[in-house]
Structure formats: structure tokens, C-alpha cells
Amino acid sequence: MLVFFQNGYVCAQDPSLSLESRIRTIFGEKSQSVVRVKATRVSKIGNKIKKQLKIGSGFFVSKEGHILTTGLLPKADRIWIEYNASYLLADEVGHDPMCNLSLLKLVEAPAAIDYIRVNDSSKSIDAGSFLVGITCALEFEVGPTWGLLQSHEYSFGQRLFPTKMIRSSLALGPGEVGAPVFDLNGRFVGITHAALPDLKSSFLLPAKACQRIRDDLLLSGEVEYGWFGITTTRKLNESNSFEVVINGFVENSPAQKSNLKIGDILLKVGNQPIHTQGDLANASFFAEPKTILEFMIKRNGKELLVPLSVTTRPPSEKSVPKSNSVRSDSNKSISNFDPKLNIKDINSSADF
């Protein structure tokens, strides 16, 4: 409790009331931007007709009626949103399979739309910071939820994420994946991406990644990721810490055509220090095709800068990093989480 003096009076301010006030303010300012997204698909298997319905959250990112959501039903026959007690049809502008993020656009947008600025992100948000989500759970009204930022993670189980993710204590239920999350200043932090019900936790795709994907989908309907064509291994050094070492190149890749060599220790890629393979995945995620990126390496005890010409990731390399324990479908429970899977093998290898 904070106590201060003003005009001779003693005033008390309960921190919990301050948090409650901020949550109410953020919800009041942002809730009109949040929508429920529904998609249906009808398929025929033999003589049987199978109908699927997927429900999730989403939010406006432009006054023209663009909506960002995640976990959308693939190849849906019909997509619509629920907004202000209305049902509005939407088309899919594009989908990014790497992060399972979709950009939609209303067929007929309302005259005035409140939207969220995905570039208005919190740049220095650390573990322990309060987070406020606004979600559409099941068929309930739009409502707020809150939790803490727990950590920044590059992997879960035995699979790498395509980019650094936020782990939060927001406990998501059915329909709440795809919702926007804010800090206590009302700045967009990320989108709810995957629920971990057994841990009462969740993963968020950060604002910077959302902005990167949204911009590409707006421009061309698909995301062009940079590609290096490097395979790496993680090795223990004499200081009892790990190093990321190049152990191979994909044929005809940018890395094979550069002056990088097998055995080089990666120290930095662009502005991204490399301590883990997740750091390298993150550097690849934000690398722009048709640009030159400098690799800082250690070779024979000396630090060198090696330029590499980044190309577009070919279709054969566009694998979606998945975990056997993570689902971005909020209607599915995750029950096979094994904490031991967080310990990666020393000689694990990955291609970027």
C-alpha cells in the first residue's frame, strides 16, 4: 500500500485498485476492436458428409476491415465475424503456415471501425510485466483477462519456434486463441497463439512478428522469409557453455555460395547475437530476402565478418515448426507435456 500526504490529508492507494483501473481502461479502449471469428468447411468422406466449425478470436488492424487471427480453419468454405451483434462475411487475404497466422478482410466493412495498431508495440517488456488480453471465449461476450509475462522462449519440446515467443500466465480456453494482448500502457504486445491448459499458461506471437507477417500478407498474400541454408549443431565448449557451430550447407543455398565454412562458430547474425539455435531461427525469421547480412563468426580463434546474400526460403524448406505437445487450436487440450523435453540434445541439428 502506498501512503502519501496531500493538503494535510493522508491518502492511501491500493496497488490492486490501480491494476483494476488499468484493466478497465484498456478494455474500454480496445474491446470494440476485438471480434469473434467463425469458419466452416464441408467435406465428403466416402458417402458421409463432414461439417466442421472453428471458432476463435480476432481483431481489426485497419479501418478498411482487415482482421488478424490465428488458428483459422484451413481451406474454409465460409468465414464470418461477429461484431456489434452483427454477422459480417470475410475473405481470407492470406495465411502464413509458419506461424499459423491469417489476415482477413470484411466483404463490406462498417463505416467506422476501431482498430489496433500492431506496430504500437511495447519494446522493453520483461518477465513479471502485467499483460491484459481481450478475448471471445466460446459464445460469451467479449471480455478481459490478465496475467504475467513469464519468459521469452525459442522452443517447446523438441521443436524450435519460427521466432521468439512470449510465454504468459494467461490461461486460454476455447475461442480465446487469436486475441490481442496489451501491456498496462495499452500498447499491443502480441496475439494469443497457443494454449497450454495443463500449465494454465499460453504462448503469444510478439507484436514485431505480427507486424512482419501482416505487412507481407497485405502486399502479396503470402510471407517471404529469408533463408541461409545452414545446418548447425550445438556443442559444449571448454568454458562449459554451448556454441552454435556450422556443420553443413544445403546445396545451392546462399550459405554454400558464401565464404562461411563448416566448423565456423556463429557469434552474431546482423544485429542478433547467437547463443542458441533459436537465436539463429529468429535472425532468419526477420531477414529480408535480396539483402546482404553480415555473419560474425569465430574461425581458428579469430573473429571474422562474412557477408551473405539472403534469398527467399524455397517451398521445400517452408516446414512448419511443430511440437507434439503444442496446439494452436484452443479447442484441443494439451495433456502430453513432458518437462524433460525442454532439455535439448547437445548434438541437435537444425536447418535455417
C-alpha positions in Angstrom: 0.0 0.0 0.0 1.3 3.4 -0.9 0.7 6.3 1.5 1.2 10.0 0.6 0.3 13.4 2.0 -1.7 16.0 0.1 -3.1 19.2 1.6 -2.8 17.9 5.1 -4.7 14.7 4.4 -3.3 11.1 4.5 -4.3 9.2 1.3 -3.9 5.5 0.7 -3.6 3.9 -2.7 -4.0 0.2 -3.1 -1.9 -1.2 -6.0 -4.6 -3.7 -6.8 -7.1 -0.9 -7.4 -4.6 0.7 -9.8 -4.3 -2.6 -11.7 -8.1 -2.9 -11.8 -8.4 0.6 -13.1 -5.9 0.0 -15.9 -7.6 -3.3 -17.0 -11.0 -1.5 -17.1 -9.4 1.4 -19.1 -7.7 -0.9 -21.6 -10.8 -3.0 -22.0 -12.9 0.1 -22.6 -10.5 1.5 -25.2 -9.7 -1.8 -27.1 -12.8 -4.1 -26.8 -14.5 -2.6 -29.8 -11.6 -3.7 -32.0 -12.0 -7.4 -31.0 -14.3 -9.8 -32.9 -15.3 -13.4 -32.8 -14.1 -15.3 -36.0 -16.0 -18.3 -37.3 -15.2 -20.6 -40.2 -16.9 -23.6 -41.7 -15.9 -26.3 -44.1 -17.9 -29.2 -45.6 -16.1 -32.2 -46.9 -17.2 -35.6 -48.2 -15.5 -38.8 -47.0 -16.9 -41.7 -48.9 -20.7 -41.5 -48.5 -20.5 -39.3 -45.4 -20.7 -35.5 -45.2 -18.4 -34.0 -42.6 -19.1 -30.5 -41.4 -16.5 -28.5 -39.4 -16.9 -25.3 -37.4 -14.0 -23.4 -36.0 -14.4 -20.5 -33.5 -11.7 -18.2 -32.4 -10.9 -14.6 -31.6 -9.5 -11.9 -33.9 -9.1 -8.1 -34.1 -9.3 -5.3 -36.6 -5.9 -4.0 -37.8 -7.1 -1.4 -40.3 -10.1 0.9 -40.8 -10.8 -0.9 -44.1 -11.8 -4.0 -42.1 -8.7 -6.1 -42.1 -8.6 -8.7 -39.3 -5.7 -10.6 -37.8 -6.4 -14.0 -36.3 -4.6 -17.3 -35.7 -5.6 -21.0 -35.9 -8.2 -20.4 -38.7 -9.8 -23.5 -40.2 -7.7 -24.3 -43.3 -9.5 -24.0 -46.7 -12.7 -22.8 -45.1 -15.8 -22.6 -47.3 -17.2 -19.7 -45.4 -15.7 -17.2 -43.0 -17.6 -14.6 -40.9 -17.2 -12.5 -37.8 -19.5 -11.4 -35.0 -19.2 -7.7 -34.3 -21.6 -5.4 -32.5 -24.4 -8.0 -32.6 -23.9 -8.3 -36.4 -22.7 -11.1 -38.6 -20.3 -9.9 -41.3 -18.8 -12.1 -44.1 -15.0 -12.0 -44.6 -12.5 -13.3 -47.1 -9.0 -14.6 -46.4 -6.4 -12.2 -47.8 -3.5 -14.6 -46.9 -2.3 -17.2 -44.5 1.2 -17.8 -43.1 1.7 -21.5 -42.3 4.9 -20.9 -40.4 3.1 -19.0 -37.6 -0.5 -20.1 -38.4 -1.5 -16.5 -38.7 -4.2 -15.3 -41.1 -5.2 -11.9 -42.4 -8.9 -11.5 -43.3 -10.9 -8.6 -44.8 -14.6 -7.9 -44.5 -16.6 -8.1 -47.7 -18.5 -5.0 -46.6 -16.8 -3.0 -43.8 -18.8 -0.8 -41.4 -18.5 2.9 -41.7 -16.4 3.4 -38.6 -14.0 0.7 -37.2 -11.8 0.9 -34.1 -8.6 -0.9 -34.9 -5.4 -1.9 -33.1 -2.0 -0.6 -34.3 0.1 -3.7 -34.4 3.2 -1.5 -34.7 2.4 0.3 -31.5 4.3 -2.4 -29.5 6.0 -2.5 -26.1 9.7 -2.7 -27.0 11.0 -3.3 -23.5 8.6 -5.6 -21.7 10.2 -8.1 -19.3 9.3 -11.1 -17.2 7.0 -10.1 -14.5 5.2 -7.4 -16.5 1.4 -7.4 -16.4 -0.5 -8.4 -19.6 -4.1 -7.8 -20.5 -5.9 -9.9 -23.1 -9.3 -9.2 -24.7 -10.9 -12.4 -25.9 -14.1 -14.0 -27.2 -14.4 -17.2 -25.2 -16.9 -19.7 -26.5 -20.2 -17.8 -27.2 -19.7 -15.4 -24.3 -19.4 -11.6 -24.6 -16.0 -10.1 -25.3 -14.2 -9.9 -22.0 -10.8 -9.1 -20.5 -8.3 -11.5 -18.9 -4.9 -10.7 -17.3 -1.7 -12.4 -16.4 2.1 -12.1 -16.3 4.8 -12.3 -18.9 6.7 -15.3 -17.7 9.5 -15.7 -20.2 10.7 -15.4 -23.8 11.1 -18.8 -25.5 12.6 -20.2 -28.7 11.4 -23.7 -28.4 9.0 -26.1 -26.7 9.5 -29.8 -26.5 11.9 -30.9 -29.3 10.9 -28.3 -31.9 12.1 -24.8 -32.5 9.6 -22.0 -32.9 10.0 -20.0 -36.1 10.7 -16.9 -34.0 11.0 -15.9 -30.3 7.7 -16.4 -28.5 6.3 -14.9 -25.3 5.2 -17.4 -22.6 2.5 -15.9 -20.4 0.3 -16.9 -17.5 -2.8 -16.1 -19.5 -4.9 -19.3 -19.2 -6.7 -19.6 -22.5 -9.9 -21.6 -23.2 -11.9 -22.5 -26.3 -12.3 -19.5 -28.6 -9.6 -17.3 -27.0 -6.7 -18.1 -29.4 -6.3 -15.2 -31.8 -6.9 -12.4 -29.3 -4.8 -9.3 -28.8 -2.7 -8.8 -25.7 -1.6 -5.4 -24.3 0.7 -4.1 -21.6 -0.6 -1.8 -18.8 0.1 1.2 -21.0 -2.3 -0.2 -23.6 0.4 -1.0 -26.1 0.0 -4.1 -28.3 2.3 -6.9 -27.1 1.2 -9.8 -29.3 -1.5 -12.3 -30.3 -2.6 -15.3 -28.3 -1.1 -18.2 -30.3 -1.3 -21.5 -28.4 -2.8 -22.6 -25.2 -1.2 -24.8 -22.5 -4.2 -25.7 -20.4 -2.3 -28.2 -18.2 0.1 -25.4 -17.2 -2.5 -22.6 -17.1 -0.2 -20.8 -19.5 0.0 -19.8 -23.1 2.3 -18.6 -25.9 1.9 -15.3 -27.6 3.3 -14.3 -31.1 5.0 -11.0 -30.4 3.9 -7.7 -32.0 7.1 -7.4 -34.1 6.4 -10.8 -35.7 2.7 -9.9 -36.2 3.7 -6.7 -38.0 6.2 -8.5 -40.2 3.6 -11.1 -41.3 0.7 -8.6 -41.7 2.8 -6.4 -44.0 3.7 -9.2 -46.3 0.2 -10.6 -46.4 -1.1 -7.2 -47.3 1.4 -6.7 -50.1 1.3 -10.1 -51.7 -1.0 -12.5 -49.8 2.0 -14.6 -48.6 5.0 -14.2 -46.5 8.5 -14.2 -48.0 11.0 -15.4 -45.4 14.8 -15.1 -45.7 16.9 -18.2 -46.0 20.5 -19.0 -45.3 20.7 -22.7 -46.0 22.9 -23.6 -42.9 22.7 -26.6 -40.8 24.1 -26.2 -37.3 24.9 -28.2 -34.2 25.1 -27.1 -30.6 28.4 -28.1 -28.9 29.8 -27.8 -25.4 33.0 -25.7 -25.3 35.9 -25.6 -22.8 34.0 -23.0 -20.7 31.2 -25.4 -20.2 28.8 -23.3 -22.3 27.2 -24.0 -25.6 28.3 -22.8 -29.0 26.3 -22.9 -32.3 28.6 -24.4 -34.9 28.0 -24.7 -38.7 28.1 -28.4 -39.6 26.7 -28.3 -43.2 25.2 -26.4 -46.0 22.1 -27.0 -48.2 23.1 -27.5 -51.8 22.9 -24.3 -53.9 22.0 -22.3 -50.8 23.2 -18.7 -50.0 25.5 -20.1 -47.3 27.1 -22.6 -49.6 27.9 -19.8 -52.0 29.3 -17.6 -49.3 32.7 -17.7 -47.5 31.3 -19.5 -44.5 32.9 -22.8 -43.7 31.9 -26.0 -41.8 33.3 -25.6 -38.2 32.7 -21.9 -38.0 31.3 -20.8 -34.7 28.4 -18.3 -35.1 28.6 -15.3 -32.9 26.2 -12.8 -34.5 23.9 -12.6 -37.5 23.1 -9.0 -38.3 22.2 -7.4 -35.0 21.2 -10.8 -33.5 23.7 -12.3 -31.1 23.8 -16.1 -31.5 23.8 -18.1 -28.3 21.3 -20.8 -29.3 19.8 -22.3 -32.4 16.6 -20.3 -31.5 18.6 -17.1 -32.0 19.5 -18.2 -35.5 15.9 -19.1 -36.3 14.9 -15.6 -35.1 17.5 -14.0 -37.3 16.3 -16.0 -40.3 12.6 -15.1 -39.5 13.3 -11.3 -39.7 15.9 -11.5 -42.5 14.8 -9.8 -45.7 15.3 -11.6 -49.0 17.5 -9.9 -51.5 19.6 -8.2 -48.8 23.1 -8.7 -47.6 23.5 -9.8 -44.0 26.8 -10.0 -42.1 27.7 -13.1 -40.1 30.2 -12.6 -37.3 32.0 -15.9 -36.8 34.9 -17.3 -34.9 37.4 -19.4 -37.0 40.7 -20.7 -35.7 40.4 -18.4 -32.7 39.8 -15.2 -34.8 36.6 -13.2 -35.2 35.6 -12.6 -38.8 32.7 -10.8 -40.7 31.4 -12.8 -43.6 28.6 -11.3 -45.8 25.8 -13.5 -47.1 23.2 -12.7 -49.7 19.9 -13.7 -48.3 17.4 -15.4 -50.6 13.7 -16.3 -50.3 13.1 -19.5 -48.5 12.2 -22.2 -51.2 9.0 -24.1 -50.8 10.8 -27.3 -49.9 12.2 -25.5 -46.8 9.0 -24.0 -45.6 8.4 -26.5 -42.9 6.1 -25.5 -40.0 7.9 -26.0 -36.7 5.5 -28.1 -34.7 5.7 -29.7 -31.3 3.9 -32.9 -30.4 2.7 -31.1 -27.3 1.7 -27.6 -28.6 -1.6 -26.9 -30.4 -2.7 -23.5 -31.7 -6.3 -24.9 -31.7 -7.8 -23.6 -28.5 -10.5 -26.4 -28.6 -7.8 -29.0 -28.1 -6.3 -29.8 -24.7 -2.6 -30.4 -24.3 -2.2 -33.3 -21.9 1.1 -34.9 -23.0 3.5 -32.2 -21.9 6.8 -33.6 -20.6 9.1 -31.2 -18.8 12.1 -33.4 -19.8 11.5 -32.4 -23.5 12.8 -28.9 -22.7 16.4 -30.3 -22.4 17.7 -30.4 -25.9 20.4 -32.8 -27.0 23.9 -31.4 -27.2 24.3 -32.5 -30.8 20.8 -31.4 -32.0 20.8 -30.1 -35.6 18.6 -27.7 -37.4 18.4 -26.1 -40.9 17.8 -22.3 -41.3 
